[in-house]
Amino acid sequence: MTDAYAKPELRDLVRNFTRKEIVPHLGDWERAGEVPRSLHRKAAEIGLLGIGFPEEVGGEGGDLTDTIVVTEEIIQSGGSSGLIAALFTHGIALPHIIGSGNAELIDRFVRPTLRGELIGCLAITEPDGGSDVAGIRTTAKADGDQYTVNGSKTFITSGARADFATTAVRTEDGVRLLVVPAGFTVTRTLEKMGWHCSDTAELSFVDVRVPRSHDVGGIQTLLAHFAAERISLAVQCYATAQRCLDLTLAWVRDRHTFGRPLASRQVVKHRLAEMARQVDVARTYVRHTARRVASGERLVTEVAMAKNTAVAACDHVVDQAVQLHGGLGYLRDAEVERHYRDARIMGIGGGTTEIMNEIIAKQLGV
Ligand SMILES: Cc1cc2nc3c(=O)[nH]c(=O)nc-3n(C[C@H](O)[C@H](O)[C@H](O)COP(=O)(O)OP(=O)(O)OC[C@H]3O[C@@H](n4cnc5c(N)ncnc54)[C@H](O)[C@@H]3O)c2cc1C
């Protein structure tokens, strides 16, 4: 059977880019709280931003399996899930616009974003709650060929840098998604436990006028695109776990205590075996589910299971990696320390572990 995830040329491209353009600067970006716009342009120049997007809208073609390889390789080469959240926010901001087929919006927002010239974000969550997407309170009142938008959004990835926000609003016709190009205000940039290089913002909309032609779909459109986001987070989970396992393997071979390498202790070996088992199970199930999604199946329950499986594996492995690194694992200098903090968002963002379980339980009929 051919391996749909081998893609050696793509892996080489991403690995070289990550080692040259990301790893040497990641520490600075973590301290700065954001990645520079120049990184978007550089990534676009080698075609990285367009992977998984159709050529007709300025993308490079390919599907979910290609974007998965990009994610795996960035993390495996020393990048991070926070970096992916910041650089690939368009992965959640653009699909609804593309799906609408609106040529004007595609020319104005999609193409320049894939060229690395614009930054978009997806603004769903509100201060009153994120899990209950149907309960959105930001309003868009129709007035001729315009909407007037009022409300606020929070926890918005790349919101502080965004040139436009694909925004969930409540209209007379229920929840809709509008592309809001300007006029919203960044009220606060939020400080977080992890994902430090990814800016996260609170946005305010006060009488923001948006053409009605910027409506790109309703709640079904919104829900349909959750699968790709959840798969992406699940991939970040097992890739982070694999990276932490590899870093830990190198460390336990090198580190001696009581005259012997840590790796020679049975208790350490068994911990590594359990870490490896959890990574492999997560990767196998997530990749399998992703291939089904890429081939056009509309999966909801399996995607929820994939996300929860990968989150649990990641939580376990990053914790064990820090533990096996000892005091070093607690220091900012250790890569596993960053992964440990970054990993904590995975069971919260893109639908929490509890909400994934709600989806699974519904399928069970309870
Ligand atoms: C770093 C970061 C980046 C983010 N990026 C974005 C972004 O780009 N765009 C965006 O729109 N949002 C973003 N979010 C928001 C994220 O999607 C939400 O935080 C998430 O959906 C949970 O919503 P909430 O925080 O309002 O928690 P709540 O919905 O208030 O939930 C609180 C707790 O209650 C649990 N819970 C809720 N309902 C139930 C239930 N029915 N049964 C059992 N338990 C329940 C939840 O699982 C959770 O544990 C981001 C968040 C963070 C922290």
The ligand as a Tripos MOL2 file, in Angstrom:
@<TRIPOS>MOLECULE
LIG
   53    58     1     0     0
SMALL
NO_CHARGES

@<TRIPOS>ATOM
      1 C1         -5.1940   30.4430   22.4680 C.3       1 LIG1
      2 C2         -6.5920   30.3970   21.9770 C.ar      1 LIG1
      3 C3         -6.8550   30.5980   20.6290 C.ar      1 LIG1
      4 C4         -8.1700   30.6000   20.1620 C.ar      1 LIG1
      5 N1         -8.4200   30.9200   18.8590 N.ar      1 LIG1
      6 C5         -9.7240   31.1470   18.4710 C.ar      1 LIG1
      7 C6        -10.0090   31.6840   17.1730 C.ar      1 LIG1
      8 O1         -9.1210   31.9200   16.3550 O.2       1 LIG1
      9 N2        -11.3010   31.9390   16.8670 N.ar      1 LIG1
     10 C7        -12.3210   31.6900   17.7410 C.ar      1 LIG1
     11 O2        -13.4680   31.9500   17.3830 O.2       1 LIG1
     12 N3        -12.0780   31.1720   18.9620 N.ar      1 LIG1
     13 C8        -10.8010   30.8950   19.3560 C.ar      1 LIG1
     14 N4        -10.5340   30.4000   20.6010 N.ar      1 LIG1
     15 C9        -11.6460   30.1270   21.4960 C.3       1 LIG1
     16 C10       -11.9000   28.6540   21.7380 C.3       1 LIG1
     17 O3        -12.4260   28.0600   20.5820 O.3       1 LIG1
     18 C11       -12.8250   28.5760   22.9540 C.3       1 LIG1
     19 O4        -12.0670   28.9390   24.0920 O.3       1 LIG1
     20 C12       -13.4480   27.2170   23.1190 C.3       1 LIG1
     21 O5        -14.3550   26.9460   22.0810 O.3       1 LIG1
     22 C13       -14.1920   27.1070   24.4460 C.3       1 LIG1
     23 O6        -15.0680   28.1670   24.6130 O.3       1 LIG1
     24 P1        -15.0230   29.0020   25.9740 P.3       1 LIG1
     25 O7        -13.6310   29.3800   26.2590 O.co2     1 LIG1
     26 O8        -16.0170   30.0960   25.8860 O.co2     1 LIG1
     27 O9        -15.4650   27.9860   27.0970 O.3       1 LIG1
     28 P2        -16.9810   27.6300   27.5510 P.3       1 LIG1
     29 O10       -17.8330   27.3540   26.3650 O.co2     1 LIG1
     30 O11       -17.4400   28.6660   28.5050 O.co2     1 LIG1
     31 O12       -16.6990   26.2840   28.3300 O.3       1 LIG1
     32 C14       -16.0690   26.2590   29.6180 C.3       1 LIG1
     33 C15       -15.9000   24.7950   30.0550 C.3       1 LIG1
     34 O13       -17.1780   24.1850   30.1180 O.3       1 LIG1
     35 C16       -17.2180   23.0280   29.3170 C.3       1 LIG1
     36 N5        -18.5470   22.9000   28.7170 N.ar      1 LIG1
     37 C17       -19.2040   23.8120   27.9790 C.ar      1 LIG1
     38 N6        -20.3920   23.3400   27.6020 N.ar      1 LIG1
     39 C18       -20.4930   22.0950   28.1220 C.ar      1 LIG1
     40 C19       -21.4900   21.0630   28.0840 C.ar      1 LIG1
     41 N7        -22.6210   21.2340   27.4090 N.pl3     1 LIG1
     42 N8        -21.2620   19.9130   28.7640 N.ar      1 LIG1
     43 C20       -20.1090   19.7250   29.4370 C.ar      1 LIG1
     44 N9        -19.1110   20.6490   29.4940 N.ar      1 LIG1
     45 C21       -19.3110   21.8120   28.8510 C.ar      1 LIG1
     46 C22       -16.1730   23.2680   28.2450 C.3       1 LIG1
     47 O14       -15.7270   22.0540   27.6850 O.3       1 LIG1
     48 C23       -15.0930   23.9630   29.0630 C.3       1 LIG1
     49 O15       -14.3500   22.9900   29.7580 O.3       1 LIG1
     50 C24        -9.2370   30.3480   21.0700 C.ar      1 LIG1
     51 C25        -8.9570   30.0950   22.4130 C.ar      1 LIG1
     52 C26        -7.6670   30.1590   22.8790 C.ar      1 LIG1
     53 C27        -7.4190   29.9780   24.3520 C.3       1 LIG1
@<TRIPOS>BOND
     1     1     2 1
     2     2     3 ar
     3     2    52 ar
     4     3     4 ar
     5     4     5 ar
     6     4    50 ar
     7     5     6 ar
     8     6     7 ar
     9     6    13 1
    10     7     8 2
    11     7     9 ar
    12     9    10 ar
    13    10    11 2
    14    10    12 ar
    15    12    13 ar
    16    13    14 ar
    17    14    15 1
    18    14    50 ar
    19    15    16 1
    20    16    17 1
    21    16    18 1
    22    18    19 1
    23    18    20 1
    24    20    21 1
    25    20    22 1
    26    22    23 1
    27    23    24 1
    28    24    25 2
    29    24    26 1
    30    24    27 1
    31    27    28 1
    32    28    29 2
    33    28    30 1
    34    28    31 1
    35    31    32 1
    36    32    33 1
    37    33    34 1
    38    33    48 1
    39    34    35 1
    40    35    36 1
    41    35    46 1
    42    36    37 ar
    43    36    45 ar
    44    37    38 ar
    45    38    39 ar
    46    39    40 ar
    47    39    45 ar
    48    40    41 1
    49    40    42 ar
    50    42    43 ar
    51    43    44 ar
    52    44    45 ar
    53    46    47 1
    54    46    48 1
    55    48    49 1
    56    50    51 ar
    57    51    52 ar
    58    52    53 1
@<TRIPOS>SUBSTRUCTURE
     1 LIG1         1 GROUP 0 **** ****
